[in-house]
Amino acid sequence: MKPINILLIEDNPGDIELVREGFRQAKVTNEIRVITDGQIAWDFFDQLQPDNLPDIVLLDINLPKVDGIEILQKIRASEISHNIPVIILTSSEADEDVTRSYDERVNSYVTKPVDFAKFLTVIQSVEDFWLSVVKLPTKN
């Protein structure tokens, strides 16, 4: 199985490490690129080229400078990135955030558990479904 290029847009260093650990424990070789700031993520998608497209995006809502919903809107508005699967991975359980995310065509909305073991289980579930079961779009 070829490695999947994952773009993690997350500002919490602890959560970044938990995501990395979850994928490590799943024993799947993936490239995880991390962006820790909403403005940097915005700029990344402004400059996105077909040769550096991620296969999947894990996106937090609560980011500095530009929030995750705005990043999701940018991803969906672009001809290059509009069909990249985006998973909101956030601590927010607010109904408004869930609704807004699905209104902007997020592929799934996952709330981060506080418990370490449960967080790893969530990441492994994401890996099991999105990287093992689902057929991802082919890059042009």
N, CA, C and O atoms as a DFTB+ gen file, in Angstrom:
560 C
 N C O
     1  1       0.838      -1.184       0.000
     2  2       0.000       0.000       0.000
     3  2       0.880       1.242       0.000
     4  3       1.796       1.356       0.814
     5  1       0.608       2.169      -0.904
     6  2       1.443       3.370      -0.991
     7  2       1.129       4.312       0.170
     8  3      -0.015       4.397       0.617
     9  1       2.147       5.016       0.653
    10  2       1.919       5.953       1.760
    11  2       0.919       7.045       1.367
    12  3       0.876       7.493       0.221
    13  1       0.137       7.447       2.333
    14  2      -0.848       8.505       2.156
    15  2      -0.248       9.798       2.696
    16  3       0.347       9.805       3.774
    17  1      -0.399      10.876       1.961
    18  2       0.069      12.186       2.415
    19  2      -1.040      12.865       3.206
    20  3      -2.076      13.235       2.653
    21  1      -0.812      13.023       4.499
    22  2      -1.789      13.619       5.395
    23  2      -1.329      15.024       5.739
    24  3      -0.169      15.242       6.089
    25  1      -2.251      15.978       5.637
    26  2      -1.984      17.333       6.095
    27  2      -2.759      17.521       7.388
    28  3      -3.989      17.477       7.386
    29  1      -2.059      17.728       8.480
    30  2      -2.657      17.986       9.782
    31  2      -2.551      19.481      10.061
    32  3      -1.452      20.031      10.139
    33  1      -3.692      20.128      10.209
    34  2      -3.715      21.554      10.532
    35  2      -4.207      21.657      11.969
    36  3      -5.404      21.567      12.241
    37  1      -3.265      21.846      12.878
    38  2      -3.516      21.760      14.321
    39  2      -2.493      22.618      15.051
    40  3      -1.303      22.558      14.740
    41  1      -2.940      23.415      16.016
    42  2      -2.017      24.294      16.732
    43  2      -1.577      23.758      18.088
    44  3      -0.661      24.317      18.693
    45  1      -2.196      22.699      18.582
    46  2      -1.859      22.163      19.897
    47  2      -0.754      21.113      19.772
    48  3      -0.983      20.056      19.184
    49  1       0.448      21.384      20.316
    50  2       1.559      20.430      20.182
    51  2       1.240      19.046      20.757
    52  3       1.680      18.033      20.213
    53  1       0.482      19.003      21.845
    54  2       0.115      17.713      22.433
    55  2      -0.772      16.903      21.505
    56  3      -0.585      15.696      21.356
    57  1      -1.737      17.565      20.881
    58  2      -2.618      16.872      19.946
    59  2      -1.869      16.433      18.691
    60  3      -2.154      15.373      18.135
    61  1      -0.928      17.235      18.252
    62  2      -0.109      16.851      17.098
    63  2       0.627      15.553      17.405
    64  3       0.657      14.640      16.579
    65  1       1.212      15.474      18.579
    66  2       1.954      14.260      18.955
    67  2       1.015      13.068      19.105
    68  3       1.375      11.951      18.734
    69  1      -0.180      13.291      19.641
    70  2      -1.141      12.193      19.764
    71  2      -1.561      11.662      18.388
    72  3      -1.692      10.453      18.200
    73  1      -1.768      12.559      17.440
    74  2      -2.112      12.128      16.081
    75  2      -0.965      11.312      15.494
    76  3      -1.187      10.243      14.925
    77  1       0.244      11.808      15.631
    78  2       1.413      11.067      15.118
    79  2       1.516       9.689      15.772
    80  3       1.769       8.692      15.097
    81  1       1.318       9.642      17.083
    82  2       1.402       8.377      17.813
    83  2       0.298       7.418      17.383
    84  3       0.535       6.218      17.242
    85  1      -0.900       7.939      17.177
    86  2      -1.993       7.084      16.716
    87  2      -1.681       6.427      15.386
    88  3      -1.942       5.238      15.202
    89  1      -1.126       7.190      14.459
    90  2      -0.753       6.612      13.164
    91  2       0.427       5.651      13.294
    92  3       0.485       4.632      12.606
    93  1       1.370       5.987      14.184
    94  2       2.496       5.070      14.428
    95  2       1.990       3.727      14.948
    96  3       2.418       2.674      14.475
    97  1       1.084       3.764      15.915
    98  2       0.560       2.532      16.494
    99  2      -0.257       1.730      15.494
   100  3      -0.356       0.508      15.608
   101  1      -0.837       2.405      14.522
   102  2      -1.596       1.703      13.490
   103  2      -0.656       1.023      12.486
   104  3      -1.095       0.252      11.633
   105  1       0.636       1.322      12.602
   106  2       1.674       0.705      11.762
   107  2       1.425       0.924      10.269
   108  3       1.655       0.037       9.447
   109  1       0.956       2.110       9.945
   110  2       0.771       2.477       8.549
   111  2       1.756       3.587       8.234
   112  3       1.867       4.561       8.979
   113  1       2.461       3.439       7.144
   114  2       3.435       4.444       6.748
   115  2       2.719       5.573       6.026
   116  3       2.218       5.410       4.913
   117  1       2.686       6.697       6.675
   118  2       2.067       7.881       6.088
   119  2       3.004       9.055       6.275
   120  3       3.756       9.121       7.248
   121  1       2.951       9.970       5.341
   122  2       3.663      11.230       5.508
   123  2       2.691      12.194       6.155
   124  3       1.612      12.446       5.620
   125  1       3.072      12.740       7.316
   126  2       2.223      13.711       7.994
   127  2       2.917      15.055       7.971
   128  3       3.960      15.249       8.596
   129  1       2.320      15.974       7.241
   130  2       2.794      17.356       7.200
   131  2       1.931      18.133       8.182
   132  3       0.711      17.967       8.200
   133  1       2.549      18.978       8.999
   134  2       1.816      19.714      10.017
   135  2       1.904      21.213       9.758
   136  3       2.980      21.750       9.493
   137  1       0.759      21.874       9.841
   138  2       0.681      23.330       9.814
   139  2       0.006      23.739      11.114
   140  3      -1.051      23.213      11.461
   141  1       0.618      24.682      11.835
   142  2       0.151      25.008      13.183
   143  2      -0.559      26.357      13.299
   144  3      -0.831      26.813      14.410
   145  1      -0.856      26.986      12.194
   146  2      -1.417      28.340      12.219
   147  2      -2.401      28.481      11.063
   148  3      -2.116      28.061       9.941
   149  1      -3.555      29.072      11.340
   150  2      -4.569      29.222      10.307
   151  2      -4.120      30.053       9.122
   152  3      -4.467      29.734       7.985
   153  1      -3.354      31.115       9.359
   154  2      -2.890      31.955       8.254
   155  2      -1.906      31.197       7.369
   156  3      -1.938      31.326       6.146
   157  1      -1.040      30.413       7.986
   158  2      -0.091      29.598       7.199
   159  2      -0.853      28.570       6.368
   160  3      -0.502      28.321       5.214
   161  1      -1.899      27.971       6.950
   162  2      -2.722      27.020       6.196
   163  2      -3.411      27.724       5.022
   164  3      -3.458      27.193       3.912
   165  1      -3.938      28.914       5.278
   166  2      -4.586      29.705       4.223
   167  2      -3.603      29.939       3.072
   168  3      -3.927      29.736       1.903
   169  1      -2.390      30.374       3.439
   170  2      -1.361      30.638       2.431
   171  2      -0.962      29.364       1.694
   172  3      -0.715      29.398       0.489
   173  1      -0.899      28.241       2.408
   174  2      -0.568      26.954       1.784
   175  2      -1.574      26.650       0.670
   176  3      -1.183      26.269      -0.434
   177  1      -2.860      26.817       0.956
   178  2      -3.876      26.509      -0.060
   179  2      -3.917      27.572      -1.157
   180  3      -4.350      27.283      -2.272
   181  1      -3.475      28.792      -0.864
   182  2      -3.347      29.812      -1.908
   183  2      -2.284      29.410      -2.938
   184  3      -2.422      29.682      -4.130
   185  1      -1.245      28.771      -2.460
   186  2      -0.091      28.437      -3.308
   187  2      -0.069      26.971      -3.733
   188  3       0.910      26.513      -4.322
   189  1      -1.129      26.239      -3.442
   190  2      -1.169      24.798      -3.693
   191  2      -1.009      24.481      -5.175
   192  3      -1.635      25.096      -6.038
   193  1      -0.164      23.518      -5.436
   194  2       0.067      23.018      -6.789
   195  2      -0.313      21.539      -6.841
   196  3      -0.287      20.860      -5.814
   197  1      -0.661      21.037      -8.014
   198  2      -1.064      19.632      -8.111
   199  2      -0.014      18.640      -7.588
   200  3      -0.368      17.551      -7.136
   201  1       1.261      19.005      -7.646
   202  2       2.298      18.066      -7.200
   203  2       2.495      18.036      -5.683
   204  3       3.251      17.199      -5.190
   205  1       1.836      18.927      -4.926
   206  2       1.976      18.854      -3.469
   207  2       0.625      18.743      -2.760
   208  3       0.482      19.159      -1.610
   209  1      -0.358      18.180      -3.458
   210  2      -1.680      17.971      -2.875
   211  2      -1.624      16.923      -1.769
   212  3      -1.038      15.857      -1.960
   213  1      -2.224      17.209      -0.621
   214  2      -2.373      16.145       0.369
   215  2      -3.469      15.177      -0.086
   216  3      -4.359      15.553      -0.849
   217  1      -3.397      13.935       0.385
   218  2      -4.452      12.967       0.087
   219  2      -5.656      13.167       0.999
   220  3      -6.792      12.866       0.632
   221  1      -5.381      13.684       2.199
   222  2      -6.434      13.890       3.185
   223  2      -6.006      15.016       4.121
   224  3      -4.814      15.198       4.370
   225  1      -6.964      15.766       4.635
   226  2      -6.681      16.866       5.559
   227  2      -7.390      16.590       6.875
   228  3      -8.590      16.320       6.897
   229  1      -6.639      16.659       7.973
   230  2      -7.200      16.643       9.324
   231  2      -7.137      18.077       9.812
   232  3      -6.051      18.651       9.902
   233  1      -8.276      18.665      10.127
   234  2      -8.371      20.105      10.346
   235  2      -9.030      20.425      11.680
   236  3     -10.146      19.984      11.953
   237  1      -8.333      21.193      12.506
   238  2      -8.921      21.696      13.741
   239  2      -9.725      22.947      13.402
   240  3      -9.394      23.661      12.454
   241  1     -10.773      23.216      14.168
   242  2     -11.559      24.436      13.949
   243  2     -10.894      25.626      14.617
   244  3     -10.814      26.709      14.037
   245  1     -10.415      25.423      15.841
   246  2      -9.888      26.518      16.659
   247  2      -8.406      26.727      16.364
   248  3      -7.539      26.097      16.970
   249  1      -8.139      27.621      15.424
   250  2      -6.767      27.900      15.002
   251  2      -6.475      29.385      15.179
   252  3      -7.390      30.206      15.124
   253  1      -5.201      29.739      15.391
   254  2      -4.861      31.161      15.443
   255  2      -4.997      31.813      14.062
   256  3      -4.704      31.193      13.040
   257  1      -5.435      33.046      14.050
   258  2      -5.498      33.942      12.890
   259  2      -6.638      33.648      11.920
   260  3      -7.435      34.544      11.638
   261  1      -6.745      32.436      11.402
   262  2      -7.833      32.059      10.493
   263  2      -8.402      30.744      11.018
   264  3      -7.658      29.788      11.239
   265  1      -9.731      30.691      11.221
   266  2     -10.282      29.467      11.814
   267  2     -10.451      28.347      10.788
   268  3     -10.383      28.567       9.579
   269  1     -10.672      27.155      11.303
   270  2     -10.752      25.972      10.458
   271  2     -11.897      25.987       9.465
   272  3     -11.769      25.434       8.373
   273  1     -13.013      26.607       9.819
   274  2     -14.136      26.679       8.878
   275  2     -13.747      27.521       7.659
   276  3     -14.097      27.179       6.530
   277  1     -13.033      28.603       7.884
   278  2     -12.564      29.430       6.761
   279  2     -11.588      28.638       5.881
   280  3     -11.621      28.751       4.655
   281  1     -10.731      27.847       6.505
   282  2      -9.797      27.000       5.742
   283  2     -10.596      25.985       4.918
   284  3     -10.297      25.763       3.745
   285  1     -11.603      25.374       5.530
   286  2     -12.452      24.419       4.821
   287  2     -13.120      25.089       3.618
   288  3     -13.166      24.508       2.534
   289  1     -13.632      26.297       3.801
   290  2     -14.249      27.033       2.690
   291  2     -13.253      27.253       1.561
   292  3     -13.596      27.108       0.388
   293  1     -12.030      27.601       1.910
   294  2     -10.982      27.820       0.905
   295  2     -10.678      26.526       0.144
   296  3     -10.547      26.533      -1.080
   297  1     -10.568      25.420       0.882
   298  2     -10.297      24.118       0.254
   299  2     -11.404      23.785      -0.743
   300  3     -11.125      23.381      -1.871
   301  1     -12.641      23.952      -0.333
   302  2     -13.776      23.587      -1.187
   303  2     -13.961      24.538      -2.374
   304  3     -14.521      24.144      -3.397
   305  1     -13.500      25.774      -2.247
   306  2     -13.662      26.752      -3.328
   307  2     -12.620      26.603      -4.429
   308  3     -12.798      27.147      -5.519
   309  1     -11.555      25.890      -4.172
   310  2     -10.459      25.772      -5.129
   311  2     -10.651      24.591      -6.069
   312  3     -11.013      23.495      -5.642
   313  1     -10.408      24.824      -7.338
   314  2     -10.489      23.757      -8.337
   315  2      -9.479      22.643      -8.043
   316  3      -9.757      21.469      -8.284
   317  1      -8.330      23.010      -7.531
   318  2      -7.274      22.020      -7.252
   319  2      -7.608      21.163      -6.035
   320  3      -7.355      19.958      -6.045
   321  1      -8.171      21.763      -4.988
   322  2      -8.315      21.043      -3.722
   323  2      -9.749      20.659      -3.353
   324  3      -9.960      20.023      -2.321
   325  1     -10.723      21.023      -4.156
   326  2     -12.126      20.872      -3.748
   327  2     -12.551      19.450      -3.397
   328  3     -13.489      19.269      -2.620
   329  1     -11.885      18.438      -3.952
   330  2     -12.315      17.066      -3.660
   331  2     -11.399      16.328      -2.679
   332  3     -11.538      15.117      -2.508
   333  1     -10.475      17.029      -2.040
   334  2      -9.649      16.401      -1.011
   335  2     -10.532      16.101       0.204
   336  3     -11.228      16.995       0.685
   337  1     -10.518      14.877       0.703
   338  2     -11.286      14.588       1.915
   339  2     -10.764      15.409       3.100
   340  3      -9.563      15.449       3.366
   341  1     -11.692      16.059       3.800
   342  2     -11.349      16.870       4.964
   343  2     -12.116      16.323       6.164
   344  3     -13.335      16.160       6.124
   345  1     -11.378      16.047       7.219
   346  2     -11.959      15.586       8.470
   347  2     -11.709      16.658       9.513
   348  3     -10.560      16.993       9.804
   349  1     -12.777      17.196      10.075
   350  2     -12.620      18.113      11.201
   351  2     -12.280      17.250      12.411
   352  3     -13.004      16.312      12.742
   353  1     -11.177      17.577      13.060
   354  2     -10.728      16.897      14.275
   355  2     -10.525      17.992      15.309
   356  3      -9.512      18.691      15.292
   357  1     -11.494      18.140      16.211
   358  2     -11.531      19.307      17.073
   359  2     -12.049      18.967      18.456
   360  3     -12.651      17.915      18.672
   361  1     -11.806      19.868      19.381
   362  2     -12.348      19.701      20.735
   363  2     -13.758      20.279      20.835
   364  3     -14.446      20.045      21.829
   365  1     -14.193      21.019      19.839
   366  2     -15.505      21.661      19.883
   367  2     -16.628      20.646      19.678
   368  3     -16.638      19.885      18.710
   369  1     -17.561      20.659      20.608
   370  2     -18.765      19.844      20.481
   371  2     -19.985      20.710      20.173
   372  3     -21.117      20.228      20.211
   373  1     -19.756      21.980      19.870
   374  2     -20.853      22.919      19.629
   375  2     -21.638      22.525      18.381
   376  3     -21.063      22.295      17.317
   377  1     -22.968      22.450      18.530
   378  2     -23.829      22.107      17.397
   379  2     -23.616      23.052      16.222
   380  3     -23.665      22.632      15.066
   381  1     -23.380      24.323      16.516
   382  2     -23.150      25.315      15.462
   383  2     -21.908      24.956      14.635
   384  3     -21.923      25.081      13.410
   385  1     -20.841      24.515      15.297
   386  2     -19.622      24.135      14.572
   387  2     -19.854      22.900      13.718
   388  3     -19.372      22.823      12.587
   389  1     -20.587      21.938      14.253
   390  2     -20.888      20.721      13.490
   391  2     -21.706      21.090      12.246
   392  3     -21.379      20.675      11.134
   393  1     -22.754      21.860      12.443
   394  2     -23.624      22.252      11.331
   395  2     -22.861      23.062      10.287
   396  3     -22.963      22.787       9.092
   397  1     -22.099      24.056      10.732
   398  2     -21.321      24.877       9.788
   399  2     -20.343      24.012       8.997
   400  3     -20.172      24.209       7.793
   401  1     -19.703      23.058       9.667
   402  2     -18.734      22.190       8.986
   403  2     -19.396      21.378       7.881
   404  3     -18.881      21.297       6.766
   405  1     -20.542      20.777       8.196
   406  2     -21.230      19.998       7.173
   407  2     -21.834      20.891       6.095
   408  3     -21.913      20.487       4.935
   409  1     -22.259      22.094       6.457
   410  2     -22.734      23.041       5.439
   411  2     -21.627      23.362       4.432
   412  3     -21.899      23.605       3.256
   413  1     -20.401      23.359       4.896
   414  2     -19.249      23.648       4.024
   415  2     -18.656      22.371       3.411
   416  3     -17.561      22.398       2.850
   417  1     -19.379      21.267       3.520
   418  2     -19.044      19.992       2.867
   419  2     -17.828      19.287       3.470
   420  3     -17.018      18.713       2.742
   421  1     -17.699      19.329       4.797
   422  2     -16.674      18.515       5.432
   423  2     -17.063      17.051       5.226
   424  3     -18.248      16.730       5.137
   425  1     -16.086      16.177       5.153
   426  2     -16.387      14.759       4.967
   427  2     -16.783      14.074       6.266
   428  3     -17.609      13.162       6.260
   429  1     -16.202      14.504       7.376
   430  2     -16.622      13.994       8.678
   431  2     -16.157      14.948       9.766
   432  3     -15.217      15.724       9.591
   433  1     -16.848      14.862      10.893
   434  2     -16.584      15.741      12.035
   435  2     -16.331      14.833      13.235
   436  3     -17.204      14.068      13.645
   437  1     -15.133      14.928      13.790
   438  2     -14.730      14.068      14.895
   439  2     -14.316      14.940      16.071
   440  3     -13.493      15.845      15.926
   441  1     -14.889      14.663      17.229
   442  2     -14.524      15.392      18.440
   443  2     -13.384      14.661      19.140
   444  3     -13.441      13.450      19.352
   445  1     -12.350      15.417      19.495
   446  2     -11.189      14.838      20.176
   447  2     -11.550      14.480      21.619
   448  3     -12.010      15.338      22.373
   449  1     -11.347      13.239      22.000
   450  2     -11.549      12.888      23.404
   451  2     -10.408      13.458      24.257
   452  3      -9.294      13.649      23.768
   453  1     -10.694      13.723      25.520
   454  2      -9.671      14.216      26.436
   455  2      -8.766      13.085      26.887
   456  3      -7.569      13.294      27.085
   457  1      -9.308      11.905      27.049
   458  2      -8.567      10.731      27.511
   459  2      -7.573      10.254      26.446
   460  3      -7.932      10.108      25.278
   461  1      -6.324      10.013      26.855
   462  2      -5.251       9.621      25.939
   463  2      -5.600       8.355      25.149
   464  3      -5.466       8.333      23.926
   465  1      -6.041       7.316      25.834
   466  2      -6.339       6.043      25.167
   467  2      -7.485       6.208      24.174
   468  3      -7.448       5.646      23.080
   469  1      -8.504       6.978      24.554
   470  2      -9.635       7.201      23.651
   471  2      -9.210       8.040      22.445
   472  3      -9.687       7.819      21.332
   473  1      -8.307       9.007      22.670
   474  2      -7.803       9.826      21.559
   475  2      -7.085       8.921      20.551
   476  3      -7.299       9.047      19.345
   477  1      -6.244       8.020      21.033
   478  2      -5.541       7.103      20.135
   479  2      -6.527       6.211      19.385
   480  3      -6.337       5.928      18.202
   481  1      -7.578       5.771      20.071
   482  2      -8.601       4.955      19.415
   483  2      -9.277       5.730      18.292
   484  3      -9.534       5.178      17.222
   485  1      -9.568       7.014      18.531
   486  2     -10.183       7.855      17.496
   487  2      -9.261       7.960      16.288
   488  3      -9.706       7.799      15.152
   489  1      -7.988       8.227      16.524
   490  2      -7.034       8.359      15.413
   491  2      -6.923       7.042      14.648
   492  3      -6.879       7.032      13.417
   493  1      -6.880       5.953      15.371
   494  2      -6.796       4.656      14.690
   495  2      -8.073       4.365      13.904
   496  3      -8.020       3.735      12.848
   497  1      -9.215       4.818      14.410
   498  2     -10.477       4.652      13.672
   499  2     -10.464       5.477      12.389
   500  3     -10.917       5.022      11.339
   501  1      -9.938       6.698      12.490
   502  2      -9.794       7.542      11.298
   503  2      -8.912       6.829      10.284
   504  3      -9.240       6.758       9.100
   505  1      -7.797       6.306      10.760
   506  2      -6.882       5.583       9.871
   507  2      -7.575       4.377       9.261
   508  3      -7.502       4.164       8.050
   509  1      -8.250       3.582      10.091
   510  2      -8.920       2.371       9.589
   511  2      -9.907       2.704       8.482
   512  3      -9.934       2.038       7.447
   513  1     -10.713       3.726       8.697
   514  2     -11.741       4.048       7.714
   515  2     -11.186       4.808       6.519
   516  3     -11.322       4.361       5.379
   517  1     -10.559       5.961       6.774
   518  2     -10.164       6.850       5.687
   519  2      -8.945       6.388       4.912
   520  3      -8.793       6.733       3.740
   521  1      -8.078       5.620       5.540
   522  2      -6.852       5.231       4.839
   523  2      -6.834       3.761       4.442
   524  3      -5.984       3.352       3.650
   525  1      -7.744       2.964       4.970
   526  2      -7.764       1.546       4.636
   527  2      -9.022       1.137       3.869
   528  3      -8.949       0.300       2.970
   529  1     -10.170       1.715       4.214
   530  2     -11.434       1.311       3.622
   531  2     -11.810       2.184       2.424
   532  3     -12.174       1.673       1.365
   533  1     -11.722       3.483       2.599
   534  2     -12.191       4.432       1.585
   535  2     -11.215       4.503       0.417
   536  3      -9.999       4.455       0.602
   537  1     -11.765       4.617      -0.783
   538  2     -10.947       4.867      -1.967
   539  2     -10.827       6.383      -2.112
   540  3     -11.831       7.070      -2.300
   541  1      -9.617       6.901      -2.026
   542  2      -9.381       8.339      -2.122
   543  2      -9.278       8.761      -3.586
   544  3      -8.938       7.946      -4.444
   545  1      -9.570      10.033      -3.875
   546  2      -9.466      10.503      -5.257
   547  2      -8.031      10.401      -5.771
   548  3      -7.074      10.587      -5.020
   549  1      -7.901      10.107      -7.043
   550  2      -6.597      10.056      -7.677
   551  2      -6.134      11.480      -7.947
   552  3      -6.910      12.328      -8.387
   553  1      -4.860      11.726      -7.678
   554  2      -4.306      13.055      -7.975
   555  2      -4.113      13.179      -9.469
   556  3      -3.755      12.216     -10.147
   557  1      -4.357      14.381      -9.978
   558  2      -4.181      14.633     -11.421
   559  2      -2.735      14.667     -11.806
   560  3      -2.412      14.866     -12.977
